[in-house]
């Protein structure tokens, strides 16, 4: 009598995340979702009443209304903030899952990587449009700019399985570079405030 051993297949690899990374994902998701929600409400009010002035219209440079009225604010035929509601809602759920101890398979992490890379590319395009085509800044949009890069960067480091000693340099350079671009682009206005 011969016996055959059962065939065993290796389970797909799962990846656990560090607690600081889980908090980062949760906080970035929450901030992005909140900014997207405010933008969505303001966009709806603006569509209902073209004379509506969003609360973030502060001066000629910091003016959500100026940004919301452009074609770039609806790059795919609907308000960009709706993309933010869906994407940041998913990110928030991932962060909450990670804090609760969830583990995700490799394909899931690669999907999150793809989403954050696409989000970063779209954000770079929006920054360029705001600075050099529209000529105005939206504070809620800038919140999204602020959370997308660290989300993408630290997801990349997580997927690579490493965290360099100076991991904070890339986000710091992003913030400084963006601030310098804003300062340079609107220097004509900022110097009147000095």
N, C-alpha and C positions, 0 to 999 in steps of 0.2 A: 504494500500500500504506500503510495507516494503522497506526500503532502506538499501543497504549494503555499508559499508564504503570501499573505495579502500584499497587494501593491500599495505602497504608501506614496502619496504625493505631498510635496512640500507646500505648505500654505503660503499664499502671497505675503510678502514682508509687510509688517505694520510698523508704523513709526510713532513713537511717543514724542511729545514736545516738552521742553523745559517749562517750568512755571513762569519765568519772566517772559518767554515768547508767547505763552498762552495769554498773559495779561496784555501784552502788546497788541495781539490780534483782537482781543476783546475791546480794548480802549480805542484802537484805530477804527474798528467796526462801528462802535457807538458814536464816536465823533463824526465819522463820515455819514452815518445814517441820520444823525441830528441835523447836520448841515444840509443834506439832501432833502429832508422833510421840510425845513424852513424854506428852501428854494422852491420846492414843489408848491407849497401853500401860496407863496408870493407870486409864483407864475400863474396859478389858477386865478388869484385875485386880479392880476394884471390882464389876463384874458377876459375876465368879467367886466373890468373897468379900466380902459386904456389910460385913464388919468390917475390911476392908483400909483402912489409913491411908496415903494418898499422902505421899511425902517432902516435898512442899511445904506440908503442914499445919504451920504454924509457930506460930500463935497464933489467937485467936478471929477476928481480922480477916483475916489472910493464911492462907487455908484452901481449898486446891483441892477437898478432899473435900466441903466444904459447897456449893461451886459445882457440882460434878459431879453431885450428887444432885438437882438442880433440873430442872424441866421446860425451863427456858431453855437448859440445856446440850445439849438435843436438840430444838432449835427446829423442825426439819423431820421429826421422828420417828426420827432417828438421831443419834449424837453429832456435835456441831458440829466436832469435831476432824477428822472424816473429810472435811469440806469443806476444812479447812485443808491436809490431806495432798494433796488433788487440786490445789487452787488454788496453794498455794505450791510444789508440785512443778513445775507449769507455769511459774510465775514464775522459779524457779531455772533451768529449761531455757531460757527466753527470755534471761535474763541471761548464761548460758554461751554461747548462740548469738551474742549481741551482742559479747561479748568475743572470740569467734572470728572476728568480722567479718561476721556475717550481716546482711542487710538484709531488712526486712519491708515488705510492701505496706501501703497506707493502711488497708485494711479490717482488717488484723491489728492495727494500732495502735488503731483505733477499738474493736475487740473487747477489747483490753487495757484501754482507757479505761473501757469499760462494766463490765468485771469489777472494776476497782479502785474505781469509784464505788459499785457494789453492795456490795463488800467494806467500804468505808468506812461506808456506811449501816448495814450489819449490825453493824459494830464499834461505832458510836455507840449502837445499840440495846442491845448487850451491855454497854457501859459503864454505861448508865442502869440496866439490870437488876441488874448487880453492885452498884452503889452504893445504889440506892434500893428495890429489891425483894428481892434476895438478902441484902444486907448483909455480903458477904464478898468478898475479892479472891483471885484465882488468879494467881500470878506468871507462869505460862506464858501465860495469857490476856493478861496485861499486855504480854508480849513481842509478841504479835500486835497489840495496840493500838498499840504503838510503831512497828511496821513498816508498817502499812497506810496511815497518813496520808502519810508521805513517798513511798511507792510511788505513791499516787494523785496527789499534788501534782506530783511530778516527771514522771510520765507525762503529766499535763495540760500542763505547760510544754513538754515535748517535742513533744506533738501540736500545740501552738500555734506551735511554732517559735521560741520566745523564752525567755529566761531573765533575768528582771529582776535588777537589781543586788542587791536585798535579798531574794532568793529564799528565804532561810533563815528569814524572819520568820514565815511561816505555820506551818512545822513547830515552830518555837520556841514560838509562841503555843499550839499544840496541846499540847505537852508541859507548859508552865507551867499552862495551863488545866486539864488533866487532873489534874496534881499538886495544884492548889488544890482541885479538887472532892473528891479523895481525902482531903486534909488536913481539909477542912471536914466531910465526911461522917463521918469516923472520929475527929474531934477528941477525943471522950470517951475513946477508947482511947489515942491518941498522947500525951495529956497525962499519963497514968499512967506513961509511960516516961521522962518528963523528971525 
